[in-house]
Amino acid sequence: MNVAISYGVWVRSEESEVVALEKIRKIIGVILLVSLISIGFLKPVKEYMQLPKNMTVFESQSASFASSIPAASIPHTDAFRVEQMDSEVKVTGEKPGTSSVVFEWGGVPVKKTAVRVLPDLKIIPGGQSIGVKLNTLGVLVVGHHQVNTAKGKQSPGEIAGVQVGDIITEIDGTKIEEMSDVTPFIQSSGKTGKPLSLVIFRNNRSHKTKLYPLKDENEQAYRIGLYIRDSAAGIGTMTFIEPQSQKYGALGHVISDMDTKKPIVVHDGEVMRSTVTAIEKGNNGNPGEKIARFSSDRVIIGDISRNSPFGIFGKLNKGMKNGIADKPMPVALSHEVKEGPAKILTVVEDDKVEEFDVKIVSTIPQKFPATKGLVLKVTDPRLLAKTGGIVQGMSGSPIIQNGKVIGAVTHVFVNDPTSGYGVHIEWMLNEAGINLYKDKAQAAS
């Protein structure tokens, strides 16, 4: 750093000038805004307040925001170009990089917006109905039951401190993967009188306990007093496929066990095609449902490696087309999504993907991963007549606006089935391992 001494005062030459100019610019900007307010120019002041401090755009794609304040000063950059329209500023990415745009009012700089250009990314929207099978990590405890013993009714599992929602991962040092692995240990322990040494997974931590099976007087067999499950199945909707890697995302929300209401900790899983056979129409206080079955061929088209708050994720091993939008499509980041018309892709009959009208009622330009970033309302008369709005099984249906994939349907409002929540697509992409920002700190998990 260059410094100079003048009359006993330390002066930072170049850096000090930059800082001073920045302060002067801000002071002049504030004075100008106060002046505008005092003489009734509320619209420019409102626009100034709404100008973004930062924005991100993809290479070869555009983003825009409302503003009639001129983008007068653009530092030399080949990362993007800016077009000033009557009341809109359009930023188009040219190549990955970062620079800024300075906005001026009356020749005075009033705001600077940093612009980041990300590498080009396009995905294939889904909409297909899929069958999902999840295999848990170990066996999941979904309930307790009482064993009729010579001393009365007792639950060995409860006595051992095993809780609903626990996952049994080991018994006597042996890894447990499915329910059939458990039975031999129970009978052996009952005959020898030695307790079972359990390793259970609870709240992301492992715990150990001893469990003594008890003999059921009615059935003359040893029991542990636990209801367990090793898999779960259901249906949902494919959201997107990344054409290069064949990574996919679906559902848009976590899959929870129907009994414990806790997220299923996945060991692995499979995705299959499914066919919608009927619709239970939704009404106020009673969400509807797609009735579907796994396709008759039961061919596995992909795996499941992750069950997260943003959906299920994995890789496809077979091609999957929706028949109406099979070409890669740009995506929109959360700050690009606008209130107004949009479309969703989903199946309401057989395996035919159709396009339906919706309206984005509100959207939050999220800076960090979060669910429920969108509120949408079904406006399509055909879909309302068929389903009453958003129904179970529609989760994951991709939302498209202005030729870009912006998110996925996730939840329905119980008291208004025409409306529900959606998740922004960028967070689903991050969970799929498609890191838009190349920055681990931005990852959703």
N, C-alpha and C positions, 0 to 999 in steps of 0.2 A: 504494500500500500504506500503511495506517495504522500508525504506530508511536508509542510513548510512551517517555519516559525516566523510570526510577524508580531512585533511588539509584545512578546511574551505570551501570545495566544496561539494555541495549536489549531491549525486549519487543515482539514482533509480536502485536498484539491478537487479531484475528479468525482469521487464518491459523494462528497458533501454537496457538490453542485447538483447531482442527480436527485439526491434526497430533498434538497431545498426546492428544486423545480417541481417535484412530485407534491410536496406540501402546498406550494403556491397554487398548483393546478387544482388541488382539492378545495382549497379555500375559495378560489375564484368560482369553482363549480357550485359550492354551497351558496355563495353570495348571489350567483346568477339564479339558482333555484328559488331562494328566498324572494328575490326580486320578481321572478315570474309568478310566484304565489301571490305576492302583494298586488300585482296588477291583473290578476285573474286568469293567468295561463295555467290552468290546472291540468290540462291534458298532457303537455310536455313533461310536467313534474311527475305525473302518474307513470308515464312511459319510462322516465328516467329510473324510477323506483323498481320497475319491472324488468329492466335490462339485466340479463344474466351476468354474473361475475365470471362464470366459467361455462363452457359448453364443449360437447364432444360430438364429432361427426365422423362417419366412416369415409374412407377413401372411395372416390367415385360416386358418393352419395351426398344428398343435400339435407340440410335442416334449416328451418326458418323460424322467426319470431316477430311479433308485431312491434313496430317502432317506426316513427317518422323522423326520429332524431338521426341526422346523417352520420354514417360510418365514414368520417372524413379522413382519418389517418390510419393507414394500414402499414405497419413496419414491413420491410422487404421480406417476403416469404414465398416459397413455392409449395407450401403445405396445403393451402386452400385459397379460394377466391371468394370475394364478397360482392353481392349484387344488391344495390339499394333500389327498392321499389317505392310506390307511393306511401304505404304505411307498413312495409314489411322489409326485413333484412334477411337475405338468403345466403347461407354459407355452404359452399360445396367443397368437399375434401379433394385434394389433388394427390397428395402422397403423405405417408405417416410423418408426423412431426407436431411441434407445438409453437404457436406464436400468438399474437394478440391483435385486437381491433380497438382503436380509440374513437369514441363517439364525441362529436362536437356540437355545441349549440351557440349560434351567433359567433362562430370562430373561436370559441373557448372550449377546450377539452373538458368534458364532464364525466366520462365513464370509460373504463377500459375493460374489455372482455377477453379473457384468455381462451384460445381455441385449440383443442387437441384433436388431431386427426388419427384415427385408428385404421389398421389394415382392413381392407375390404372383407366383408363377411356376408354370405347369403346362405339361407337354409330352405329346405323344402317343407312347407306346411303340411300338417297331418290332417286330422279330422276322422280317421278310421276308428271304428270300434275295435277294441283289443281285449283279449282275455289275459288276466294277470295271475300268476301263481308265485307266491313268495314262500321260500323255505327259511324257517327261523334259525337263528344261531343257537343250537341246542333245542330243548323242548320248553315251550312256554307254559307257565302255570296260569290257568284261567279260572281256577276255583278250588275250594276245599269241599270234601265230603266226609261224613261220619262213617266209621267202620263199626259194625256190630260185633263187639268183643265180649269175652266172658265177664269183663268188668264194666260193661255198658258201652255206650257210643262214644268214640274218640276219633280224632283226626291226627294221625302221626305227623302229617305235614305241618299242621298248625303247632303242634307240640314242639317240632324242630325249628319253628320260627320262619318257615317258608311262607312268603307272601304272594298274593295274587299279582301277576305282572313280572315275577321273577323268572329268570331263564336258567334252567339246569343245564350246565355245559359239561360237567364231569361227574361220574360216579365211580368211586374207588380207583381214581387215577385214570379211568378210561374216558375218552372223549365221547359225548353223547350227541348224536345228530338227528335221530328220529325216535318216535315213540317205541318202536319195536326193540330199540337198544336197551330200554329200561327194564322190561319184564324179567329177564333172566337174573338181574341183580336183586330184584325184590324177593323172588322165591328162594334164591341162595341165601340171602341175609336172614329170611324168616326161619329157615331150617337150622342155620348155624347159630342164630342169636346175635350175630355181630351186626353193629349198626352200619348203615350206608354212609360213606363219607361223600358229601355233596359239595360241589363248587357251583355257586349260583351267581348270576350276573344281575345286579340291581343298581339302577341310577348310575350307570357307566363305571361301576366298580365291582370287583369280584369279592364274594364272601364265602366262608366255609361253615358247614354245620354238619351235625350227626343226626341221622333219621333212623328210627327203629320201626320197621314194618310191623303191623299187627294183623293177627289172623281173623278173618271174617267168619263168624260162627255159622252164618247161613250158607256161604259159598265154600267154606273150608279152603280158602286160599288167602295168601298174605296180600295186604293192601297198604298203600302209602298215604291214602286219604287226600289225594290231589287229582284234580282234573287237568290234563295236559294236552297240548296241541303242538304239532311240528310244522304246520303249513297253513296258509290262508289263500283263498282264491276270490276273484271278483272280476268286474269289468270296468273299463274306463275308455278314455279317448287319447289317441296319439296326438302330440302337440307339434313336434318338429323332428326332422332328420337332417343331420349335417352331411352333405353329399360326399365329402372326401373321406371322413373317418367312419361314417355310418353310425356315429353316436346319435342317440335319440333322447328326447325327454317326453314325458307323458303325465297326465293327471293334474299336475300343478299343485298338488297338496300331498301331505304325508298319508300313508296307509296305516291306520291304527287297528289294533285287534278289537273285534266287535264286543268282546266281553270285558277286557281290562281297560279299553279306551286309551291304551298307551301305544305309541308308535312301535311298529314291529321292527325288531333288530334283525336285519337281513343277513343270512349266510349266502344265499344265492336265490335265483328265481328265473322264471321263463315268461316270455311274452308270446301269445298266440293270436291269430285272428279270431274275431267273434262276430256273431250275427245277431242283430236286434230283431226279436220276434214279436214284441208288443211294447206299448207305452202305457204306464199308469200316469194319467194326467194329474198335474199338481194343482192345488188350490190353497187358499189362505190357511196357514197352520198345518198343512200337510204336503210336504214336498213330494213331487212325483218321482218316477223311476223308470229307467230303461230296463226292460226285461230282455236279457240276451243269453245266448249259449255259446260255448266255445265251438269254433268251426269243426265240422265232422272229421276232418283229416287230422286234427290235433297236432299239426306240424308246428314245431317251435321256430319262431322267426327271429328271436333275439333273447339275450340274457338280461338279467336285472342285477346290477352291482350296487345300487344305492337306493335307499328309501329315505327321503329327506323332507323337510317342511315345504320344499318347492316341487315335489313330485318324485317319480321313479325314473331312474336313468340306467343306461347300459349301452350295448351295441347290438345292431341288427346283423343277422347272418343271411337274411333273405330280403330281396327287394320288396318294397311296399308302396303302392301307388294309390292316390285318392281319386284319380280320374278327372279332376277339374282344375287342379293347381299343382302339377307335378314338376314344374320348373323351379330352380332355386330363386328365392325372393329375398330382398333386403330386409333387415330388421330395423326397428326404431328403438332408440334408447328412451328411458322414462321421460326425459325432458322434451322429447319430440311429440309425445302422445297428446292429442288435442281432444277436448270435449266435442261431441258431435257424432255423425254417422260412422259406422264401422260394419264389418261382416264377421260372422263366425262360420267355421266349417265343422259339421258334425253329421252323425248318422241317426235317423229316426225310423228307418225301415230297412230291413235286410242288411246289406253291407254297402249301401249306396251313400256316398258322401255328398252332402248338399250345402249350398251357401245360403245363409239367412241374415236378415238385417237386424242390427242392434244399434244402440246409441250409447256412447261413452258419456256417462252422467258426470263423473268426476275422475281426476287422475292426479296422483301425487308424484312430482318429479323427484324420486328418491335418490339420495346420494349413496346410501348403503343398502345392502340386501334386506328386503322385508317382503312379507306376503301382503295380500290385500291392497295392492297399490292402485287398483282400478275399481270403479263401480260402474256396472253396465246394466242396460235395460233392454229386454227383447222387444222389438217393434214389428217384427215380421208377422203378418196375419196368418200365414201358413203354419209357422212354428207355434204360435200362440194357440191356434185351433187344435194342433196335434198334441202338444205337450203341456200347454198352459204357461210355458216359459222355460226356465232352467230346471232340469230334473237330474236326479242322481244317475251317474253313468255318463253325463255330459262333461264332467270335469276333465280338463285337458284340451277341450275344443279350442283350436287356435283362433285368435282374434286378429283381423287384418284391417288396416286403415291406410288409405292413400297408397295402396300397393306395397305396404310393408307389414311384416308380422310384428305385432306390438305386445302380445301376451297370450294368456290362456284363461279360460273360464275355470273357476275353482270352487265357489260356494254359491248356494242359493239363499236368499232371504226367506226365512220360514214363513213370515207373515205376508210376503209379497213374492210369489214364485216367478213373476215376470222380471225380477231384478236379482242381482247377485254381485259377487266379487270376482276380480281377476287378478292375476299376478303378472308383473312386467316380464317380458321375454328375456331381458338381459340377465336376470337372476337365475332363470332356468338354464340358460346357456352356461353360466359359470358353474352351476352344479353338475352339468354334464361333462365338465372338464374342458369346455371351450372358453378359455380365459381371454375375454375381450381386452382387458387392460394390462395383461402381462404383469400383474401386480398381486402378490399373494394376499396382501392386506385387504384387497377388494373382494376376495372370494366369499361366497355366501356362507360357507361353513367354517 
